[in-house]
Amino acid sequence: MKAYAAEFFGTFWLVLGGCGSAVIAAAFPDVGIGLLGVSLAFGLTVLTMAFAIGHISGCHLNPAVSLGLWAGGRFSGGQLAPYIVAQVAGGIVAGGVLYLIASGQPGFDVSAGFASNGYGEHSPGGYSMMSALITEVVMTMMFLLIILGATDKRAPAGFAPIAIGLGLTLIHLISIPVTNTSVNPARSTGVALYVGDWAVAQLWLFWVAPLLGALAGAAIYRFLGGKEATE
């Protein structure tokens, strides 16, 4: 139960910190943090939680990561469903807290996006559904490669949180214009439910693509790492 609680609070921090930076600070008058700041915020949430709860739950914070670690032989299948439930619950609660904060500003309009992921007319850059699908699959695949490699027993000890946090930062720098960057179904669900409408209608892609990408990343790393990759 402590591991599940750690995943809940860790994912809460990821959604509140990452999506909160996008909703509250990205375009703040004159001193907005912009795309670079939002990317760094997402990376910092993972980096800080990896140090804070990595020794308790492994700090997955993401259903795709949990699935990928299971497929990579690093995680028990019996814990998969409870981890995912805890992660999604943490994301939804964080979305609620963010909504309460953001709605205190005059003129706040949740239908404007609320950091939700989208494609087509709801993509920041107007990218198509196919572009969004490819982006999310490939970015999640690379994220799992980074995670599995950085946490391999043969990798330098103690540096995994830094590599993983910076990896997520880079992923956001690349893909925010395409989908607002998901690579995490819990992050997508946590804000989409408050927007409703198009955000919920497009949510399927931000479950399917990251899960497929995670499985691909796990398969590639098992090939690259050999038998030792699962030990």
Order of alpha helices (4+ residues) and beta strands (2+ residues): alpha-alpha-alpha-alpha-alpha-alpha-alpha-alpha-alpha
